[in-house]
Amino acid sequence: MKRLFILALIFVMALSLAACGGGASETESGEAAFEGPIRMADCGWDSNKFHNSVAGYIIDKAYGIETEIIPGSSAAIWLGLEQGDVDVLIETWSDSIVEYDEGIASGKVLELGTNMDDNTQGFYVPTYVIEGDPERGIEPMAPDLKTVEDLKKYKDIFVDEEDPDMGRIYNSPPGWEVSMIMADKFESYGLGEMYNLFSPGSGASLAASIVASYEKGEPWVGYYWEPAWITGVYDLTLLDEGPHSEEIWETTKMCNFKPVYITVAATDALAEQAPEVVEFLGKYNLSSSITAEALAYMNKSEASADEAAVWFLNEHQEIWTEWLDEEMAQKVIDTL
């Protein structure tokens, strides 16, 4: 009986150690060395997966620490960070997380730096609609189209095939918070008199509608965002709504979306256990255009996020080598 009790105790202790997500061993100097793995959050979208793969590759090859992917919704992941069940959220859409400021203020979660701060969203059209495309034999269809207000002049260009007397503007997928924002904009601009606000059903269907129109050289107008593989593959133009104003946003929303501050966040525990990795993560920074380029590569080549990371590391050494000291950068280069 005593032997069974001891075995059970050892089993429980093993589970407890595994739940900690990382371990430490002593270096030759006697100092504790963090062994990992570092648990990186995956909220489900491709750009998050790509950033995880880039950072994970560097952490593995430069610092010799493995990473582990923890999937979940944004809300669940943020709670996991606060509770120490997740170590890093490399693409934190801070404005979309209600508890963000509170979590940072508590000191349990650290804002290490900015991943991207140049993202956009709103009403897009293929650029050839405005400028034409001589190589494809496409003439400009709406040469004076610059703003959302200008759409009122071009209802007959963006015809709704199911309702030919009206134009069609694609909304965001249903269930997204931005679909309600777009509906408010649609109403405030008075576009309902000449356009139908069409629900695409899903993000995949929205992308498919752009691809179908673009490949045929046909007009299309609707909601989209950057960074995304669509904006990496196709030349789209964002229609202007004027500078973002909080006063206007709270009333009519007839202004540009405010870029979302996308940060790199990590736990205070990771900062203590692996300060050199946290220092690297604090320097991790990419533009929306580079991210869109990587997502386009994934789409065109049917590549995984890991394959896209290797592609990026080969193609853009001038970017990521700035995040590391020369010795660590060379360790990564030697593996490519």
ROSENU-831331 format. One line per field, with one value per residue (C-alpha): residue number from 1; residue in one letter; x, z, y. Coordinates in steps of 0.05 Angstrom, whole numbers, plus 5000, padded with zeros to 4 digits. Example, Ala and Ser with C-alpha at 12.3 -4.5 7.8 and 13.67 -1.06 7.14 Angstrom:
BEGIN
torlum	c(1 / 2)
kollum	c(A / S)
x	c(5246 / 5273)
z	c(5156 / 5143)
y	c(4910 / 4979)
! end
This chain:
BEGIN
torlum	c(1 / 2 / 3 / 4 / 5 / 6 / 7 / 8 / 9 / 10 / 11 / 12 / 13 / 14 / 15 / 16 / 17 / 18 / 19 / 20 / 21 / 22 / 23 / 24 / 25 / 26 / 27 / 28 / 29 / 30 / 31 / 32 / 33 / 34 / 35 / 36 / 37 / 38 / 39 / 40 / 41 / 42 / 43 / 44 / 45 / 46 / 47 / 48 / 49 / 50 / 51 / 52 / 53 / 54 / 55 / 56 / 57 / 58 / 59 / 60 / 61 / 62 / 63 / 64 / 65 / 66 / 67 / 68 / 69 / 70 / 71 / 72 / 73 / 74 / 75 / 76 / 77 / 78 / 79 / 80 / 81 / 82 / 83 / 84 / 85 / 86 / 87 / 88 / 89 / 90 / 91 / 92 / 93 / 94 / 95 / 96 / 97 / 98 / 99 / 100 / 101 / 102 / 103 / 104 / 105 / 106 / 107 / 108 / 109 / 110 / 111 / 112 / 113 / 114 / 115 / 116 / 117 / 118 / 119 / 120 / 121 / 122 / 123 / 124 / 125 / 126 / 127 / 128 / 129 / 130 / 131 / 132 / 133 / 134 / 135 / 136 / 137 / 138 / 139 / 140 / 141 / 142 / 143 / 144 / 145 / 146 / 147 / 148 / 149 / 150 / 151 / 152 / 153 / 154 / 155 / 156 / 157 / 158 / 159 / 160 / 161 / 162 / 163 / 164 / 165 / 166 / 167 / 168 / 169 / 170 / 171 / 172 / 173 / 174 / 175 / 176 / 177 / 178 / 179 / 180 / 181 / 182 / 183 / 184 / 185 / 186 / 187 / 188 / 189 / 190 / 191 / 192 / 193 / 194 / 195 / 196 / 197 / 198 / 199 / 200 / 201 / 202 / 203 / 204 / 205 / 206 / 207 / 208 / 209 / 210 / 211 / 212 / 213 / 214 / 215 / 216 / 217 / 218 / 219 / 220 / 221 / 222 / 223 / 224 / 225 / 226 / 227 / 228 / 229 / 230 / 231 / 232 / 233 / 234 / 235 / 236 / 237 / 238 / 239 / 240 / 241 / 242 / 243 / 244 / 245 / 246 / 247 / 248 / 249 / 250 / 251 / 252 / 253 / 254 / 255 / 256 / 257 / 258 / 259 / 260 / 261 / 262 / 263 / 264 / 265 / 266 / 267 / 268 / 269 / 270 / 271 / 272 / 273 / 274 / 275 / 276 / 277 / 278 / 279 / 280 / 281 / 282 / 283 / 284 / 285 / 286 / 287 / 288 / 289 / 290 / 291 / 292 / 293 / 294 / 295 / 296 / 297 / 298 / 299 / 300 / 301 / 302 / 303 / 304 / 305 / 306 / 307 / 308 / 309 / 310 / 311 / 312 / 313 / 314 / 315 / 316 / 317 / 318 / 319 / 320 / 321 / 322 / 323 / 324 / 325 / 326 / 327 / 328 / 329 / 330 / 331 / 332 / 333 / 334 / 335 / 336)
kollum	c(M / K / R / L / F / I / L / A / L / I / F / V / M / A / L / S / L / A / A / C / G / G / G / A / S / E / T / E / S / G / E / A / A / F / E / G / P / I / R / M / A / D / C / G / W / D / S / N / K / F / H / N / S / V / A / G / Y / I / I / D / K / A / Y / G / I / E / T / E / I / I / P / G / S / S / A / A / I / W / L / G / L / E / Q / G / D / V / D / V / L / I / E / T / W / S / D / S / I / V / E / Y / D / E / G / I / A / S / G / K / V / L / E / L / G / T / N / M / D / D / N / T / Q / G / F / Y / V / P / T / Y / V / I / E / G / D / P / E / R / G / I / E / P / M / A / P / D / L / K / T / V / E / D / L / K / K / Y / K / D / I / F / V / D / E / E / D / P / D / M / G / R / I / Y / N / S / P / P / G / W / E / V / S / M / I / M / A / D / K / F / E / S / Y / G / L / G / E / M / Y / N / L / F / S / P / G / S / G / A / S / L / A / A / S / I / V / A / S / Y / E / K / G / E / P / W / V / G / Y / Y / W / E / P / A / W / I / T / G / V / Y / D / L / T / L / L / D / E / G / P / H / S / E / E / I / W / E / T / T / K / M / C / N / F / K / P / V / Y / I / T / V / A / A / T / D / A / L / A / E / Q / A / P / E / V / V / E / F / L / G / K / Y / N / L / S / S / S / I / T / A / E / A / L / A / Y / M / N / K / S / E / A / S / A / D / E / A / A / V / W / F / L / N / E / H / Q / E / I / W / T / E / W / L / D / E / E / M / A / Q / K / V / I / D / T / L)
x	c(5000 / 5056 / 5091 / 5026 / 5019 / 5090 / 5079 / 5014 / 5050 / 5105 / 5052 / 5017 / 5083 / 5100 / 5033 / 5045 / 5113 / 5086 / 5031 / 5084 / 5100 / 5174 / 5232 / 5301 / 5368 / 5435 / 5487 / 5561 / 5564 / 5510 / 5456 / 5387 / 5376 / 5305 / 5289 / 5218 / 5176 / 5151 / 5076 / 5054 / 4981 / 4945 / 4879 / 4863 / 4879 / 4935 / 4976 / 4979 / 5003 / 5056 / 5083 / 5085 / 5125 / 5175 / 5187 / 5186 / 5239 / 5285 / 5274 / 5292 / 5353 / 5381 / 5366 / 5357 / 5288 / 5228 / 5159 / 5090 / 5026 / 4966 / 4901 / 4841 / 4797 / 4825 / 4787 / 4808 / 4880 / 4883 / 4856 / 4909 / 4963 / 4937 / 4935 / 5003 / 4977 / 5003 / 5070 / 5066 / 5013 / 5053 / 4994 / 4952 / 4895 / 4895 / 4834 / 4792 / 4809 / 4767 / 4814 / 4878 / 4894 / 4875 / 4919 / 4979 / 4968 / 4967 / 5039 / 5021 / 5023 / 5078 / 5070 / 5137 / 5130 / 5090 / 5081 / 5042 / 5011 / 4994 / 4934 / 4872 / 4800 / 4739 / 4708 / 4755 / 4751 / 4799 / 4847 / 4831 / 4760 / 4790 / 4853 / 4839 / 4891 / 4921 / 4956 / 4889 / 4852 / 4810 / 4786 / 4773 / 4702 / 4697 / 4755 / 4731 / 4719 / 4760 / 4714 / 4656 / 4610 / 4631 / 4598 / 4532 / 4554 / 4570 / 4510 / 4504 / 4576 / 4569 / 4504 / 4471 / 4457 / 4400 / 4369 / 4392 / 4360 / 4407 / 4481 / 4515 / 4564 / 4593 / 4591 / 4639 / 4621 / 4561 / 4578 / 4638 / 4631 / 4653 / 4591 / 4549 / 4598 / 4594 / 4518 / 4520 / 4566 / 4521 / 4461 / 4498 / 4522 / 4451 / 4475 / 4412 / 4374 / 4417 / 4455 / 4440 / 4487 / 4502 / 4523 / 4575 / 4561 / 4633 / 4704 / 4719 / 4658 / 4678 / 4748 / 4719 / 4675 / 4736 / 4776 / 4719 / 4709 / 4783 / 4799 / 4744 / 4763 / 4694 / 4675 / 4670 / 4662 / 4658 / 4691 / 4761 / 4821 / 4897 / 4940 / 4908 / 4929 / 4878 / 4912 / 4979 / 4956 / 4909 / 4916 / 4859 / 4845 / 4815 / 4762 / 4775 / 4727 / 4768 / 4814 / 4791 / 4754 / 4729 / 4672 / 4649 / 4660 / 4614 / 4558 / 4557 / 4622 / 4632 / 4708 / 4766 / 4775 / 4829 / 4888 / 4889 / 4950 / 4976 / 5025 / 5070 / 5051 / 5083 / 5078 / 5122 / 5143 / 5173 / 5211 / 5244 / 5256 / 5280 / 5299 / 5340 / 5279 / 5235 / 5286 / 5282 / 5205 / 5206 / 5242 / 5196 / 5162 / 5133 / 5090 / 5022 / 5049 / 5104 / 5055 / 5006 / 5063 / 5076 / 5003 / 5000 / 5059 / 5022 / 4961 / 4996 / 5044 / 4995 / 5050 / 5043 / 5058 / 5124 / 5143 / 5124 / 5168 / 5228 / 5212 / 5208 / 5273 / 5308 / 5276 / 5280 / 5343 / 5350 / 5289 / 5295 / 5370 / 5357 / 5320 / 5381 / 5454 / 5503 / 5519 / 5447 / 5429 / 5485 / 5460 / 5393 / 5426 / 5468 / 5404 / 5371)
z	c(5000 / 5019 / 4952 / 4914 / 4951 / 4933 / 4859 / 4859 / 4890 / 4837 / 4782 / 4810 / 4816 / 4743 / 4719 / 4759 / 4728 / 4658 / 4670 / 4683 / 4609 / 4617 / 4658 / 4679 / 4684 / 4709 / 4662 / 4672 / 4713 / 4759 / 4734 / 4717 / 4641 / 4615 / 4573 / 4551 / 4513 / 4505 / 4495 / 4438 / 4427 / 4362 / 4356 / 4290 / 4234 / 4183 / 4202 / 4274 / 4251 / 4206 / 4261 / 4309 / 4258 / 4245 / 4319 / 4336 / 4283 / 4310 / 4383 / 4366 / 4322 / 4358 / 4431 / 4429 / 4461 / 4432 / 4424 / 4431 / 4398 / 4443 / 4402 / 4428 / 4419 / 4433 / 4499 / 4523 / 4502 / 4540 / 4602 / 4592 / 4591 / 4655 / 4689 / 4663 / 4619 / 4556 / 4550 / 4486 / 4443 / 4385 / 4348 / 4402 / 4373 / 4434 / 4417 / 4410 / 4480 / 4534 / 4590 / 4554 / 4594 / 4659 / 4644 / 4627 / 4689 / 4733 / 4713 / 4698 / 4624 / 4592 / 4528 / 4496 / 4432 / 4369 / 4317 / 4267 / 4270 / 4197 / 4187 / 4152 / 4138 / 4104 / 4034 / 3980 / 3904 / 3854 / 3832 / 3758 / 3772 / 3781 / 3739 / 3689 / 3670 / 3600 / 3603 / 3612 / 3565 / 3622 / 3616 / 3679 / 3702 / 3757 / 3745 / 3796 / 3852 / 3911 / 3972 / 3999 / 3983 / 3910 / 3907 / 3898 / 3828 / 3808 / 3827 / 3755 / 3756 / 3818 / 3796 / 3841 / 3794 / 3838 / 3839 / 3775 / 3795 / 3854 / 3866 / 3912 / 3969 / 4004 / 4080 / 4126 / 4145 / 4193 / 4266 / 4261 / 4302 / 4242 / 4203 / 4249 / 4240 / 4165 / 4169 / 4210 / 4158 / 4101 / 4134 / 4153 / 4081 / 4055 / 4009 / 4021 / 3969 / 3913 / 3940 / 3975 / 4033 / 4017 / 4069 / 4040 / 4091 / 4110 / 4104 / 4051 / 4010 / 4015 / 3990 / 3934 / 3910 / 3903 / 3867 / 3818 / 3801 / 3797 / 3751 / 3704 / 3709 / 3735 / 3786 / 3860 / 3923 / 3995 / 4062 / 4069 / 4113 / 4114 / 4124 / 4087 / 4031 / 3985 / 3991 / 3980 / 3915 / 3886 / 3877 / 3917 / 3935 / 4001 / 3991 / 4035 / 4089 / 4119 / 4180 / 4239 / 4291 / 4357 / 4357 / 4287 / 4302 / 4363 / 4322 / 4248 / 4238 / 4173 / 4179 / 4168 / 4215 / 4267 / 4257 / 4311 / 4355 / 4347 / 4402 / 4424 / 4494 / 4542 / 4615 / 4669 / 4685 / 4616 / 4624 / 4687 / 4658 / 4587 / 4586 / 4522 / 4485 / 4512 / 4489 / 4419 / 4421 / 4441 / 4376 / 4333 / 4284 / 4215 / 4169 / 4143 / 4072 / 4089 / 4127 / 4068 / 4022 / 4065 / 4067 / 3991 / 3986 / 4030 / 3985 / 3918 / 3938 / 3983 / 4035 / 4110 / 4160 / 4176 / 4102 / 4095 / 4155 / 4121 / 4057 / 4096 / 4133 / 4067 / 4029 / 4082 / 4122 / 4123 / 4168 / 4219 / 4230 / 4262 / 4317 / 4339 / 4355 / 4302 / 4335 / 4343 / 4273 / 4244 / 4281 / 4244 / 4177 / 4181 / 4184 / 4123)
y	c(5000 / 5048 / 5033 / 5048 / 5114 / 5135 / 5117 / 5157 / 5216 / 5212 / 5211 / 5273 / 5310 / 5292 / 5321 / 5384 / 5394 / 5382 / 5433 / 5486 / 5487 / 5493 / 5470 / 5491 / 5457 / 5481 / 5509 / 5496 / 5559 / 5532 / 5581 / 5555 / 5550 / 5555 / 5493 / 5509 / 5497 / 5568 / 5566 / 5611 / 5628 / 5614 / 5652 / 5618 / 5666 / 5657 / 5719 / 5696 / 5627 / 5659 / 5704 / 5644 / 5605 / 5661 / 5674 / 5599 / 5584 / 5639 / 5619 / 5547 / 5560 / 5620 / 5604 / 5529 / 5532 / 5495 / 5527 / 5498 / 5524 / 5535 / 5546 / 5585 / 5645 / 5715 / 5720 / 5651 / 5664 / 5730 / 5696 / 5643 / 5696 / 5728 / 5660 / 5638 / 5581 / 5615 / 5650 / 5693 / 5725 / 5753 / 5785 / 5819 / 5861 / 5905 / 5947 / 5883 / 5857 / 5890 / 5868 / 5889 / 5952 / 5919 / 5859 / 5903 / 5946 / 5884 / 5868 / 5795 / 5809 / 5852 / 5893 / 5879 / 5920 / 5933 / 5878 / 5920 / 5990 / 6003 / 5957 / 5984 / 5964 / 5992 / 5998 / 5970 / 5966 / 5934 / 5989 / 5976 / 6001 / 6070 / 6069 / 6014 / 5961 / 5969 / 5902 / 5867 / 5914 / 5942 / 6015 / 6057 / 6045 / 6097 / 6146 / 6197 / 6146 / 6166 / 6167 / 6127 / 6187 / 6180 / 6111 / 6147 / 6166 / 6095 / 6052 / 6027 / 6003 / 5958 / 5924 / 5873 / 5815 / 5791 / 5861 / 5898 / 5964 / 5968 / 5966 / 5916 / 5929 / 5869 / 5871 / 5834 / 5763 / 5758 / 5750 / 5797 / 5860 / 5901 / 5878 / 5922 / 5980 / 5973 / 5972 / 6037 / 6069 / 6045 / 6078 / 6142 / 6153 / 6142 / 6086 / 6045 / 6086 / 6058 / 5997 / 5932 / 5914 / 5841 / 5790 / 5742 / 5687 / 5675 / 5701 / 5649 / 5670 / 5743 / 5727 / 5684 / 5741 / 5785 / 5731 / 5717 / 5790 / 5806 / 5748 / 5770 / 5843 / 5861 / 5916 / 5898 / 5940 / 5919 / 5908 / 5881 / 5890 / 5889 / 5849 / 5791 / 5745 / 5779 / 5846 / 5812 / 5780 / 5832 / 5907 / 5938 / 6011 / 6033 / 6087 / 6148 / 6170 / 6226 / 6226 / 6185 / 6225 / 6196 / 6247 / 6227 / 6153 / 6156 / 6188 / 6171 / 6131 / 6170 / 6170 / 6122 / 6064 / 6076 / 6029 / 5977 / 5976 / 5904 / 5887 / 5830 / 5808 / 5758 / 5737 / 5767 / 5696 / 5686 / 5752 / 5723 / 5653 / 5672 / 5746 / 5739 / 5711 / 5766 / 5818 / 5789 / 5788 / 5861 / 5877 / 5835 / 5882 / 5873 / 5917 / 5897 / 5897 / 5846 / 5804 / 5806 / 5786 / 5725 / 5707 / 5714 / 5667 / 5616 / 5621 / 5618 / 5562 / 5525 / 5532 / 5521 / 5575 / 5540 / 5540 / 5613 / 5629 / 5597 / 5635 / 5700 / 5688 / 5675 / 5733 / 5787 / 5778 / 5854 / 5857 / 5801 / 5805 / 5873 / 5837 / 5796 / 5807 / 5784 / 5717 / 5697 / 5720 / 5678 / 5616 / 5624 / 5640 / 5577 / 5534 / 5565)
! end
